[in-house]
Amino acid sequence: MVRGVPGRREGQVEAVETHEIIYKSQGGKCVPDNEIAVCRPDHQRTHFLIEPYLHREELYKIKKGEVDEDNLEDAVSVKR
């Protein structure tokens, strides 16, 4: 399931991209357990290009369903 960050315009369609939670360079594998589908802005957040950032721990919680889209804002980290 694609997750979004609150503030995104309702009905806005984004391209879906795949992000590896643990990078191959860090020993991660190209397997479904290590991948998450994200929209372009969220993918940029996983690479720390735009705020609020999405960290590995947060991605695991999203993937496991521990964070729903309504509470995602509380789960993401903002650079201080």
C-alpha positions as CSV (number, residue, x, y, z in Angstrom):
1,M,0.0,0.0,0.0
2,V,1.3,3.4,-0.8
3,R,1.5,5.8,2.1
4,G,1.4,9.5,2.0
5,V,2.3,12.4,4.2
6,P,-0.6,14.6,5.5
7,G,-0.9,17.8,3.5
8,R,-1.0,16.0,0.2
9,R,-3.9,17.3,-1.9
10,E,-6.9,14.9,-1.9
11,G,-7.2,13.0,-5.1
12,Q,-3.7,13.8,-6.2
13,V,-2.2,10.9,-8.1
14,E,1.5,10.2,-7.7
15,A,3.8,7.8,-9.5
16,V,4.7,4.8,-7.4
17,E,8.3,4.0,-6.8
18,T,10.0,1.1,-4.9
19,H,12.4,1.9,-2.1
20,E,14.7,-0.7,-0.5
21,I,14.5,-0.3,3.2
22,I,18.0,-1.6,3.7
23,Y,20.2,-0.6,0.8
24,K,22.1,-3.3,-1.2
25,S,25.3,-1.5,-0.3
26,Q,24.4,-2.2,3.4
27,G,23.6,-5.9,2.8
28,G,19.9,-5.5,1.8
29,K,18.3,-7.8,-0.7
30,C,15.9,-7.1,-3.6
31,V,13.1,-9.1,-1.9
32,P,9.5,-8.0,-1.1
33,D,10.3,-8.0,2.7
34,N,12.9,-5.3,2.1
35,E,10.9,-3.1,-0.3
36,I,8.1,-0.6,0.2
37,A,6.1,1.2,-2.5
38,V,6.1,5.0,-2.0
39,C,5.1,8.0,-4.0
40,R,7.8,10.3,-5.4
41,P,7.7,12.9,-2.5
42,D,7.9,10.1,0.1
43,H,10.8,8.4,-1.8
44,Q,12.6,11.7,-1.7
45,R,12.0,11.8,2.1
46,T,13.6,8.3,2.4
47,H,16.7,9.7,0.8
48,F,16.6,12.8,3.0
49,L,16.0,15.2,0.1
50,I,12.9,16.9,1.5
51,E,11.4,17.1,5.0
52,P,9.9,15.5,6.9
53,Y,12.3,12.7,6.5
54,L,11.3,9.0,6.5
55,H,13.8,6.8,8.4
56,R,14.3,3.0,8.2
57,E,12.5,2.4,11.5
58,E,9.5,4.4,10.3
59,L,9.4,2.5,7.0
60,Y,9.3,-0.8,8.9
61,K,6.4,0.4,11.0
62,I,4.5,1.6,7.9
63,K,5.2,-1.7,6.2
64,K,4.0,-3.7,9.2
65,G,0.8,-1.6,9.4
66,E,1.8,-0.2,12.8
67,V,1.2,3.3,11.5
68,D,-1.9,4.2,9.6
69,E,-2.0,7.1,7.2
70,D,-4.0,9.3,9.6
71,N,-1.2,9.1,12.1
72,L,1.8,9.2,9.7
73,E,2.6,12.7,10.6
74,D,3.4,11.6,14.2
75,A,5.7,8.8,12.8
76,V,8.0,10.9,10.6
77,S,11.0,12.7,11.8
78,V,11.6,16.4,11.0
79,K,15.2,17.6,10.8
80,R,16.0,19.8,13.8
